Amino acid sequence: SIQVDRSYHGQGLGGTMMDRIEALANEKGMEGVELCVQETNLRARSFYQERGYQPIWRKGSNVMMRKRLMSQG
C-alpha cells in the first residue's frame, strides 16, 4: 500500500511515485500496472484516470484500475 500523507498533497509526490513505478514496470517488460482505490476516493480516482488508468472491475468499495504500458525496447 502506498499513499501520500495529506499534508503533502498537491506537491507532485504522487505523480513522481507513479512515474517511477511505471518506469520500473516498463523496464521489466510488464504490460501494465494495476492498482486498487476506494470507490469513494474521487480525488485519487481522478488522479489515476488523468494518468491513463481505467477502471476494470469493482469489488465491494474498491475499484481496480489498470494502465497499459508501451514497451520501450
C-alpha positions as CSV (number, residue, x, y, z in Angstrom):
1,S,0.0,0.0,0.0
2,I,1.4,3.4,-1.0
3,Q,-0.1,6.8,-0.2
4,V,0.9,10.4,0.2
5,D,0.2,12.0,3.6
6,R,-2.5,14.6,3.3
7,S,-0.1,17.3,4.4
8,Y,1.9,16.7,1.3
9,H,-0.9,16.6,-1.2
10,G,-0.6,18.8,-4.2
11,Q,3.2,18.9,-4.2
12,G,3.8,16.4,-7.0
13,L,4.9,13.5,-4.9
14,G,2.1,11.1,-6.0
15,G,3.0,11.8,-9.7
16,T,6.7,11.3,-9.0
17,M,6.0,7.9,-7.3
18,M,3.7,6.8,-10.1
19,D,6.2,7.8,-12.8
20,R,8.8,5.7,-11.0
21,I,6.5,2.7,-10.6
22,E,5.5,2.9,-14.3
23,A,9.1,3.3,-15.4
24,L,10.2,0.2,-13.4
25,A,7.3,-1.8,-14.7
26,N,8.2,-0.8,-18.3
27,E,11.9,-1.6,-17.7
28,K,10.9,-5.1,-16.5
29,G,8.8,-5.6,-19.7
30,M,5.5,-5.6,-17.9
31,E,2.3,-5.0,-20.0
32,G,0.8,-2.6,-17.5
33,V,0.2,-1.5,-13.9
34,E,-2.9,-2.3,-11.8
35,L,-4.0,-0.7,-8.6
36,C,-6.9,-0.6,-6.2
37,V,-8.5,2.5,-4.9
38,Q,-11.5,3.2,-2.7
39,E,-14.6,3.9,-4.8
40,T,-15.4,6.9,-2.6
41,N,-11.9,8.4,-3.1
42,L,-12.9,10.6,-6.0
43,R,-9.7,12.7,-5.9
44,A,-7.5,9.6,-6.2
45,R,-9.6,8.1,-8.9
46,S,-9.4,11.3,-10.9
47,F,-5.7,11.4,-10.4
48,Y,-5.3,7.9,-11.8
49,Q,-7.7,8.5,-14.7
50,E,-5.7,11.6,-15.7
51,R,-2.6,9.4,-15.8
52,G,-4.3,6.9,-18.1
53,Y,-5.7,4.3,-15.7
54,Q,-9.1,2.8,-16.5
55,P,-11.5,1.1,-14.1
56,I,-11.6,-2.6,-14.9
57,W,-13.8,-4.0,-12.0
58,R,-15.3,-3.2,-8.7
59,K,-15.5,-5.4,-5.6
60,G,-17.2,-4.0,-2.5
61,S,-15.9,-0.5,-2.0
62,N,-12.7,-1.0,-4.1
63,V,-12.2,-0.2,-7.8
64,M,-9.4,-2.0,-9.7
65,M,-7.8,0.2,-12.3
66,R,-5.3,-0.6,-15.0
67,K,-2.9,1.3,-17.2
68,R,-1.3,-0.4,-20.2
69,L,2.3,0.4,-20.8
70,M,4.2,0.6,-24.0
71,S,7.5,-1.2,-24.0
72,Q,10.5,0.9,-24.9
73,G,12.6,-2.0,-26.1
